């Protein structure tokens, strides 16, 4: 009887040990699923997160991953409410994506309060790793500093020195205008003025007329997604580029170019963190993604969701659990490596650094097929692509 009891106790101990080794992770993909940013994030980000879990082979490593998603409608109050419910009631451990900087700031605040982890791919404001940095936030894909220095510097160097901005009136647009203005002025250019439009917007005619009347050589579009598409379409109707003014799309996604068509978008200079046709690895991954996304190629936001989730899961494996401090320390200590961004690193301020790229949109005659939209003008090395660590004002930087 004692032997039988001992055997049962040993079996129970082994079962408990095996159970303890398994880690249950819940990831929430929070983004715009119905508005102006749905194409550049939306369901595509959920697909990208699932691909990261599959490619990591999480189940075989004893990590059980569940992915949930929700629509924040580009509203900070909605985003913070969902984040709080996910953390408090639904057992979410990490939130990914979150385009719209005002929504991202709200999620970052809740995440810090709840001591969870926020891996942002969709938002742009560089303040996420600057004055408003958090020990719980990683900012992965791009930011306003990188966009401004990529596109702004290139255009001023080409002689486009007088600028006027059409800006989305929320955190991202304001930050992009501020960062690009600083780049233009530092390079010897001049900002003649700016006008801000409601977010999201529909009729941009009055703003375009003010920009046209300014006499600026460049109209900088400090907006994104559907707002940028509509601004460029309406600019074409006014004949603005034909009259000699250039449009600088300061945040252009490949889905925007797809919506515009090459006839309208050709010649635009833009900065991106990723392009599906960069190399064999990006092409192979993107074809897999497109097969699950209605034939549509990924944006840099989708790529960032994939890469950030992959880096997070590697940290879960390395630490053997989901303690927030241990995971953040691991993600900052170990270089990131994935097929889309290559090798990178997460700095102490939470900024992920990697190469950025300066592209120009092809003419219809240059394009050889669907989604063949960009000519590569320059690769911007990781060390130059993002704001210097000491310049951001982040209190995590010693």
C-alpha positions in Angstrom: 0.0 0.0 0.0 2.8 2.4 0.9 4.6 1.6 -2.4 1.5 2.3 -4.4 1.0 5.6 -2.6 4.6 6.5 -3.3 4.3 5.7 -7.0 1.1 7.8 -7.2 2.7 10.7 -5.4 5.7 10.6 -7.7 3.5 10.5 -10.8 1.5 13.5 -9.4 4.8 15.4 -8.8 6.0 14.7 -12.3 2.6 15.8 -13.8 2.8 19.0 -11.7 6.4 19.6 -12.8 5.4 19.2 -16.5 2.5 21.5 -16.0 4.7 24.1 -14.4 7.0 24.1 -17.4 4.2 25.1 -19.7 3.7 28.9 -20.1 0.3 30.3 -21.1 0.6 33.6 -23.0 -2.2 35.8 -24.2 -1.4 38.6 -26.7 -3.8 41.3 -27.6 -3.6 42.9 -31.1 -5.2 46.3 -30.6 -5.7 48.6 -33.7 -7.9 50.2 -36.2 -10.1 47.5 -37.8 -12.7 49.8 -39.5 -11.3 53.2 -40.1 -8.5 55.1 -42.0 -5.8 52.8 -40.7 -7.5 49.5 -41.1 -5.6 48.6 -44.3 -2.1 49.4 -42.9 -2.8 47.5 -39.6 -6.2 45.9 -39.0 -6.6 42.2 -39.6 -3.2 42.0 -41.3 -1.5 42.6 -37.9 -3.4 39.7 -36.4 -2.2 37.5 -39.3 1.3 38.7 -38.7 1.1 37.9 -35.0 -0.1 34.4 -35.8 2.7 33.9 -38.2 5.2 34.8 -35.6 3.7 32.2 -33.2 3.8 29.6 -35.9 7.3 30.3 -37.0 8.6 30.3 -33.4 7.0 26.9 -33.0 5.7 28.1 -29.6 3.6 25.0 -28.8 6.6 22.7 -29.3 8.5 24.8 -26.8 5.9 24.6 -24.1 4.5 28.0 -24.7 0.7 28.1 -25.3 -0.2 31.4 -27.1 -3.6 32.8 -27.5 -4.2 35.9 -29.7 -7.1 38.2 -29.3 -7.9 41.4 -31.1 -10.1 44.5 -30.9 -10.8 47.8 -32.6 -9.8 50.9 -30.8 -11.5 53.1 -33.4 -8.4 55.5 -33.2 -9.8 56.8 -29.9 -7.6 57.1 -26.8 -10.5 56.5 -24.4 -11.6 53.4 -26.2 -8.0 52.1 -26.4 -7.4 52.6 -22.7 -10.7 51.0 -21.8 -10.0 47.9 -23.9 -6.4 47.7 -22.5 -7.6 47.9 -18.9 -10.2 45.2 -19.5 -7.7 42.9 -21.2 -5.2 43.2 -18.4 -7.7 43.1 -15.5 -10.3 40.6 -16.7 -9.1 38.7 -19.7 -5.6 37.8 -18.8 -3.8 39.5 -21.6 0.0 39.7 -21.0 1.2 41.8 -23.9 -0.5 44.3 -26.3 0.8 44.7 -29.8 0.4 47.1 -32.7 -1.7 50.2 -31.7 -1.6 52.7 -34.5 -2.6 56.3 -33.7 -0.2 57.9 -31.3 -2.8 59.3 -29.0 -4.2 55.8 -28.5 -0.7 54.4 -28.0 0.1 56.9 -25.2 -3.1 55.9 -23.5 -2.2 52.2 -23.8 1.3 52.8 -22.6 0.0 54.5 -19.5 -2.4 51.6 -18.7 0.3 49.1 -19.4 2.7 50.8 -17.0 0.0 51.0 -14.3 -0.7 47.3 -14.7 3.0 46.3 -15.1 2.4 44.5 -18.4 4.2 44.8 -21.7 3.4 47.0 -24.8 5.1 46.2 -28.1 4.1 49.1 -30.4 4.4 48.8 -34.1 1.7 51.1 -35.5 2.1 54.5 -33.8 4.6 57.1 -34.8 5.3 59.7 -32.2 9.0 59.6 -31.1 7.9 60.8 -27.7 6.9 57.1 -26.9 10.6 56.6 -26.3 11.4 60.2 -25.5 9.8 62.4 -22.8 7.0 59.9 -22.3 9.0 56.7 -22.3 8.0 53.8 -20.2 9.9 50.8 -18.8 7.0 48.7 -20.1 7.0 49.9 -23.7 9.0 48.8 -26.8 8.6 51.0 -29.9 9.4 48.8 -32.8 8.9 49.9 -36.4 9.3 53.6 -37.1 8.9 57.0 -35.5 8.5 60.7 -36.5 12.2 61.4 -35.9 13.2 58.6 -38.4 10.6 59.7 -41.0 11.6 63.4 -40.7 15.3 62.7 -41.0 14.8 60.3 -43.9 12.4 62.2 -46.2 13.1 65.7 -44.9 16.8 65.5 -45.2 16.7 64.0 -48.7 14.4 66.6 -50.1 16.2 69.6 -48.7 19.5 68.2 -50.1 17.7 68.1 -53.5 17.1 71.9 -53.2 13.5 71.8 -51.9 14.0 74.3 -49.0 10.7 76.2 -48.6 8.1 74.0 -46.8 4.4 74.3 -45.8 2.7 71.5 -43.7 -0.7 70.0 -43.8 -1.0 68.3 -40.5 -3.4 65.8 -38.8 -4.4 67.5 -35.6 -3.4 64.9 -33.0 -0.2 63.7 -31.3 1.3 61.9 -34.3 0.7 64.7 -36.9 2.0 67.4 -34.5 5.1 65.4 -33.7 5.8 64.7 -37.4 5.5 68.4 -38.2 7.7 69.4 -35.3 10.4 66.9 -36.1 10.4 67.6 -39.9 10.5 71.3 -39.3 13.6 70.9 -37.2 15.3 68.9 -39.9 14.4 71.4 -42.6 15.6 74.4 -40.6 18.8 72.6 -39.5 19.6 71.9 -43.1 19.2 75.5 -44.1 15.5 75.4 -45.2 12.6 77.5 -44.2 9.1 76.6 -42.9 6.6 79.1 -44.4 3.6 77.9 -42.4 1.3 75.0 -41.5 -2.4 74.2 -41.3 -4.0 71.5 -39.2 -7.0 69.4 -40.2 -9.3 67.3 -38.0 -8.5 63.6 -37.6 -9.8 61.8 -39.6 -10.5 64.2 -42.4 -12.4 64.1 -45.7 -12.3 67.5 -47.4 -8.8 68.9 -47.7 -9.5 71.5 -50.4 -9.2 74.6 -48.1 -5.9 73.3 -46.6 -4.5 72.6 -50.1 -5.4 76.1 -51.3 -3.6 77.6 -48.3 -0.5 75.5 -49.0 -0.7 76.4 -52.7 -0.9 80.1 -51.9 2.1 79.9 -49.5 4.6 79.8 -52.4 6.3 76.8 -50.7 8.3 74.5 -52.9 7.2 71.5 -50.8 3.9 70.6 -49.2 4.7 68.3 -46.3 1.9 65.9 -45.5 2.1 65.2 -41.8 -0.8 62.8 -41.8 -1.2 59.1 -42.6 -3.4 56.3 -44.1 -6.7 57.4 -45.6 -6.0 61.1 -44.8 -2.8 61.0 -46.8 -4.5 59.2 -49.7 -7.3 61.7 -49.8 -4.9 64.7 -49.6 -2.8 63.5 -52.5 -5.9 62.7 -54.6 -7.3 66.2 -54.0 -4.0 67.8 -54.7 -4.0 66.0 -58.1 -7.4 67.5 -58.8 -6.1 71.0 -58.0 -3.1 70.4 -60.3 -0.7 71.2 -57.5 2.3 69.1 -58.6 1.8 70.0 -62.2 2.1 73.7 -61.2 5.5 73.0 -59.7 5.0 72.3 -56.0 6.2 68.9 -54.7 4.3 66.7 -52.2 6.3 65.1 -49.4 4.5 62.2 -48.0 6.1 62.0 -44.6 4.4 58.8 -43.7 3.4 56.7 -46.7 2.5 53.0 -46.5 2.5 50.7 -49.5 -1.2 50.3 -49.0 -1.5 54.1 -49.6 0.4 53.8 -52.9 -1.8 50.8 -53.8 -4.9 52.9 -53.2 -3.6 55.9 -55.1 -2.3 54.0 -58.1 1.1 54.7 -59.7 -0.3 57.3 -62.0 -1.0 59.5 -59.0 1.7 58.4 -56.6 4.6 58.3 -58.9 7.7 60.3 -57.9 6.8 60.4 -54.2 9.8 60.1 -51.9 9.2 58.3 -48.7 10.9 56.6 -45.8 9.9 53.1 -44.6 11.3 50.4 -42.3 10.3 47.5 -44.6 9.4 46.7 -48.2 8.2 43.2 -49.2 10.6 43.1 -52.2 13.9 44.0 -50.4 15.4 40.5 -50.5 14.7 36.8 -50.7 13.6 36.6 -47.0 11.2 39.5 -47.2 9.7 38.2 -50.4 9.2 34.7 -49.1 7.6 35.9 -45.9 5.4 38.4 -47.7 4.1 35.9 -50.2 3.0 33.7 -47.2 1.4 36.7 -45.6 -0.4 37.8 -48.8 -1.9 34.3 -49.3 -3.7 34.9 -45.9 -4.5 38.5 -46.6 -6.5 38.5 -49.8 -3.4 38.8 -52.0 -2.4 42.1 -50.3 1.2 42.6 -49.5 2.2 43.6 -45.9 2.9 47.1 -44.6 5.8 47.9 -42.4 3.4 47.9 -39.5 2.5 44.2 -40.2 6.2 43.4 -40.5 6.8 45.1 -37.1 4.0 43.2 -35.4 5.6 39.9 -36.6 9.1 40.8 -35.6 8.1 42.3 -32.2 6.0 39.3 -31.3 8.8 37.0 -32.3 11.3 38.9 -30.1 8.9 38.8 -27.2 8.4 35.0 -27.5 12.1 34.4 -27.6 12.3 36.3 -24.3 9.5 34.2 -22.8 11.5 31.1 -23.7 14.7 32.5 -22.4 13.3 33.6 -19.0 11.0 30.6 -18.6 8.0 32.7 -17.7 6.2 36.0 -18.1 7.6 38.2 -15.3 7.5 41.7 -16.8 10.8 43.0 -15.5 12.7 39.8 -16.6 11.2 39.9 -20.0 12.0 43.6 -20.6 15.5 43.0 -19.4 15.9 40.1 -21.7 14.5 41.9 -24.7 16.9 44.8 -24.2 19.9 42.6 -23.4 19.7 40.3 -26.4 19.9 41.5 -30.1 16.8 40.9 -32.2 17.1 38.7 -35.3 14.3 38.0 -37.8 13.9 37.6 -41.6 12.2 41.0 -42.0 14.4 43.5 -40.2 17.6 41.5 -39.9 19.5 42.2 -36.7 18.5 45.0 -34.4 18.4 45.9 -30.7 16.1 47.4 -28.2 17.7 50.3 -26.5 17.3 51.3 -22.8 14.6 53.8 -23.8 12.6 51.1 -25.5 13.4 52.2 -29.0 14.0 49.3 -31.4 16.7 50.3 -33.9 17.2 48.8 -37.3 18.0 50.0 -40.8 15.5 52.3 -42.5 15.1 52.9 -46.2 14.5 55.8 -48.5 12.3 54.9 -51.5 10.8 56.6 -54.5 7.5 55.5 -56.0 7.9 54.1 -59.5 6.1 55.3 -62.6 3.6 53.0 -64.2 6.1 52.2 -66.9 8.8 51.1 -64.4 6.5 48.7 -62.5 6.7 45.1 -63.6 3.7 43.8 -61.8 1.3 44.0 -58.9 2.8 45.6 -55.8 6.1 46.5 -57.6 5.9 50.1 -56.4 9.3 51.3 -55.0 12.8 52.1 -56.2 15.3 52.0 -53.4 17.2 55.3 -53.2 19.2 54.6 -50.0 19.5 52.4 -47.0 19.9 54.4 -43.7 22.0 52.4 -41.2 20.4 51.6 -37.9 22.9 53.8 -36.0 21.8 56.9 -38.1 18.1 56.0 -38.6 16.8 56.9 -35.1 17.3 59.7 -32.7 20.4 59.5 -30.6 19.8 57.9 -27.2 21.0 60.9 -25.3 18.7 63.3 -27.1 15.3 62.0 -26.3 14.8 63.1 -22.7 13.9 59.6 -21.5 14.4 59.2 -17.8 15.3 55.5 -18.3 18.6 56.6 -19.9 21.4 56.8 -17.4 
